[in-house]
Amino acid sequence: MKTSTFKYRHPGYTCACVLSLMIAGASIGSAETGGASASSHDLQAGQKVYEATCFVCHGKDGKGALPGVPDMTSKKSRLKQDDALLLKHATEGYQSKGSMMAMPAKGGNPSLTEKDMKNVIAYMKANFLPDKKQK
C-alpha cells in the first residue's frame, strides 16, 4: 500500500496558492490609458484592473472577500493613507496586521504598470472610501 507524501500545510499557504492561480487566470495585463495626463487617473481603466486582479481578495464591494483582508469601506480604511504609500504597498506587496497572508506585489499580476496601479488606487478611493471622495 502506497502512503501519501502530502504534509499538512497552514491554511494560508493553500489559500495563497489558490489565489495566485486565480489571479494569474484573471490577469488582463496592462490597462494603459493612452492620452491621460500625468496628474489625472483613468477610473475606467482602474476598474478593469480591479475587476480582473484585485477583487479576488478585496471583493467586488471592497469589504474583503477573505479573512484578514482589510475592509476598504470602513472608517479606518487603509485607503485614507497617502497615495505614495498605497502605491508602494500595492507595487511591492504588503502584509496587513492580522492577515494570515500577504498581498502579492502588483496583486500577483507582474504586467501591471505604475499607471495601472495609480488608476486602481484612484478607482478604489472613488468607490470604497466611506465619504466617496478622493484626496
Buried (B, 14 or more C-beta within 10 A) or exposed (E): EEEEEEEEEEEBEEBBEEBEEBBEEBBBEBBEBEEBEEEEBBBEBBBBBBBBBBBBBBBEEBBBBBEBBBBBBBEEBBBBEEBEEBBBBBBEBBEBEEBBBBBBBBBBBEEBBEBBBBBBBBBBBBBBBEEEEBE
